[in-house]
Amino acid sequence: MPPMDSSLLEVNVTGETAVVRFTQKSFSDLNPQRVGQQLLDLVERVGQHWVFFDFENVEFLASIGLAKLVTLHKQIQAKGGRLTVVNVRENIYQAFETTRLTNILDVRRREDEAGTMLA
């Protein structure tokens, strides 16, 4: 499947793995509807895949962004897939921990903690 590019996301699906790279520094109140719709479209396209959300470029994550990730996690899981968030900055990881979302979501500070390479 060819990569899907937009001003907010870069998506590449290879085999059973989909890698979503955020191109914006913020996943906040300004862009969650567009990002959310693109991610929902991705879930429909990829089906039962392991979806990695690469947060390397993300410097700010608002509560609405956290909510979108939980929603997507549930939708991906319902299709037999798996969602992992990787390359999370310390301040954003702390937001996941504070909200206890690390108990629900697979959140990794570094890509290599996920046990696979995001090519």
GIWO-V481210 format. One record per residue. N is the residue number from 1. RES is the residue in one letter. SS is DSSP state (hx for helix, st for strand, lp for the rest). OMEGA is omega in degrees with one decimal (NA if undefined). Layout:
n = <N | N>
res = <RES | RES>
ss = <SS | SS>
omega = <OMEGA | OMEGA>
This chain:
n = <1 | 2 | 3 | 4 | 5 | 6 | 7 | 8 | 9 | 10 | 11 | 12 | 13 | 14 | 15 | 16 | 17 | 18 | 19 | 20 | 21 | 22 | 23 | 24 | 25 | 26 | 27 | 28 | 29 | 30 | 31 | 32 | 33 | 34 | 35 | 36 | 37 | 38 | 39 | 40 | 41 | 42 | 43 | 44 | 45 | 46 | 47 | 48 | 49 | 50 | 51 | 52 | 53 | 54 | 55 | 56 | 57 | 58 | 59 | 60 | 61 | 62 | 63 | 64 | 65 | 66 | 67 | 68 | 69 | 70 | 71 | 72 | 73 | 74 | 75 | 76 | 77 | 78 | 79 | 80 | 81 | 82 | 83 | 84 | 85 | 86 | 87 | 88 | 89 | 90 | 91 | 92 | 93 | 94 | 95 | 96 | 97 | 98 | 99 | 100 | 101 | 102 | 103 | 104 | 105 | 106 | 107 | 108 | 109 | 110 | 111 | 112 | 113 | 114 | 115 | 116 | 117 | 118 | 119>
res = <M | P | P | M | D | S | S | L | L | E | V | N | V | T | G | E | T | A | V | V | R | F | T | Q | K | S | F | S | D | L | N | P | Q | R | V | G | Q | Q | L | L | D | L | V | E | R | V | G | Q | H | W | V | F | F | D | F | E | N | V | E | F | L | A | S | I | G | L | A | K | L | V | T | L | H | K | Q | I | Q | A | K | G | G | R | L | T | V | V | N | V | R | E | N | I | Y | Q | A | F | E | T | T | R | L | T | N | I | L | D | V | R | R | R | E | D | E | A | G | T | M | L | A>
ss = <lp | lp | lp | st | st | lp | lp | lp | st | st | st | st | st | st | lp | lp | st | st | st | st | st | st | lp | lp | lp | st | st | lp | lp | lp | lp | hx | hx | hx | hx | hx | hx | hx | hx | hx | hx | hx | hx | hx | hx | hx | lp | lp | lp | st | st | st | st | st | lp | lp | lp | lp | lp | st | st | lp | hx | hx | hx | hx | hx | hx | hx | hx | hx | hx | hx | hx | hx | hx | hx | hx | lp | lp | lp | st | st | st | st | st | lp | lp | lp | hx | hx | hx | hx | hx | hx | hx | hx | hx | lp | lp | hx | hx | hx | lp | lp | st | st | lp | lp | lp | hx | hx | hx | hx | lp | lp | lp | lp | lp>
omega = <-177.7 | 178.7 | 175.9 | -179.5 | 173.3 | 179.3 | -177.0 | -173.8 | 168.7 | -176.1 | 176.6 | 179.6 | 178.4 | -179.2 | -178.5 | -175.7 | 173.1 | 178.4 | 179.0 | 177.8 | 176.0 | -179.2 | 178.5 | 179.1 | -174.7 | 170.9 | -167.5 | -178.9 | -175.7 | -173.0 | -172.8 | -179.4 | 178.6 | 179.5 | -179.8 | 179.8 | 178.3 | 179.7 | 175.4 | 176.5 | 178.8 | 179.7 | 178.6 | -178.3 | -169.6 | 178.5 | -173.5 | 179.9 | 169.2 | -176.6 | 175.6 | 171.2 | -178.1 | -176.7 | -177.3 | -177.6 | -173.7 | 178.9 | -178.9 | 179.3 | 179.6 | -179.0 | 178.7 | 175.3 | 175.6 | 179.8 | 178.4 | 180.0 | 177.9 | 178.4 | -179.7 | 176.8 | -179.9 | -179.1 | 179.3 | 178.9 | 179.3 | 178.7 | 179.2 | -179.4 | -176.5 | 179.6 | 176.1 | 176.5 | -176.1 | 178.2 | -176.1 | 176.8 | -175.4 | -178.4 | 178.4 | 176.1 | 178.5 | 176.0 | 176.0 | -179.7 | -178.2 | 179.7 | -179.8 | 178.3 | 174.5 | 174.6 | -177.7 | -175.9 | 173.6 | -175.5 | -177.4 | 178.4 | -178.5 | 179.4 | -175.3 | 175.1 | -179.6 | 175.6 | 178.7 | 178.1 | 177.1 | -176.7 | NA>
